[in-house]
Amino acid sequence: MAAKPHVIEGPYLRDVLDQPRTIRDTAIALETSNELNQFAQDLSPQKYQRIVLTGMGGSFHILNPLYLKLVELGFPVVMAETSELIYFTPQLLNDRTLLVVVSQSGRSAEIVRLLLERNGERPTILGVTNDVTSPLAEKSDILAVIKAGPEASVSCKTTTGSLAALAWIADGISGTNLEHTKSDLDQAALAVEKYLTHWRTHVEALGKELKNVHHLFVAGRGSSLAATGIGGMIMKEAAHFHSEGLGSAALRHGPFEMLSKDCFVIVLAGDPHVELLHRGLVDDACKTGAKAVLVGTETEFPAFRLPAVRKELRPIIEMIPLQMVSLALAAIAGREAGKFERIGKVTSSE
């Protein structure tokens, strides 16, 4: 590895390696969350006028799989970034709204304003957070607590923990036997654990592939948009590296024009019915001179090879190779991975 060990083996890596424990502990906590489980199982498309899903940053992106599941089940649902919800679409909220709020800290500036400074009819609030003392936890009618514990910097284990909680909620709403969900999450935790056993090999291999790369794109569709959005963010946060996360189709609508030999394109294979499209995107990107790889169960590159899990839990797994990329990029730059220089763990200003 090009960097000294302390550049990689710091607080961010320790949080990355703590993800299997986080997933398991979150599943145990959710299993005994009787009020949450009963609420999810009783939810029907007729119960509320609409469901609004909201969060900021990564906490917004990870709502995408739940959004797709609710649409599939026939629920009237919208996604709205909290800042936009406060200032431009507050009409979405009334006493016939279920508001699902995700925030790892539960105390980001926009979340606090939404919860404490809002006037008008109050929606029912389902909160997902890592902090039971936060304003979000205190103001929620129903609470899903993730068990990530303290997190040093860039969100990683709070992301996978929140994805686990949202998958649990989605299964409860869809009528899935939650004992099976618990077992599936345990298997997902084991898959992440096995992958992370080889973290050093993955980072070293990625470092060789990413050398002389100046621009990174992460693309996907459907539930994979959770990982593309966060993937674009964490490269900037953890490695101060220019990156963009976007839909696979959106990559062809403009950004494709800038692809060249200093670009690296990561395409998430996603659901089987779109994987062929994604393989074509990888091929076309390579023809421009850019490096492009597919992330999935059958890819040739070990660092991008995902273990097979139930599709509803795949967004959890998709995050892990992207975290390895962020570590590799930090190593190339000689920068301590995940060290904040301009922002803090909790965004306290709007």
Secondary structure, DSSP 8 states (H G I E B T S, - for coil): --S-HHHHSSHHHHHHHTHHHHHHHHHHHHHT-HHHHHHHHH--TTTSSEEEEE-STHHHHTTHHHHHHHHHTT--EEE--HHHHHHT-GGG-STTEEEEEE-SSS--HHHHHHHHS--SS--EEEEEES-TTSHHHHH-SEEEE-------SS-SHHHHHHHHHHHHHHHHHHT--HHHHHHHHHHHHHHHHHHHTTHHHHHHHHHHHHTT--EEEEEE-GGGHHHHHHHHHHHHHHH---EEEEEHHHHHTTGGGG--TTEEEEEE--SHHHHHHHHHHHHHHHHTT-EEEEEBTT-SSGGGB-----GGGHHHHHHHHHHHHHHHHHHHHT--TT--SS--SS----
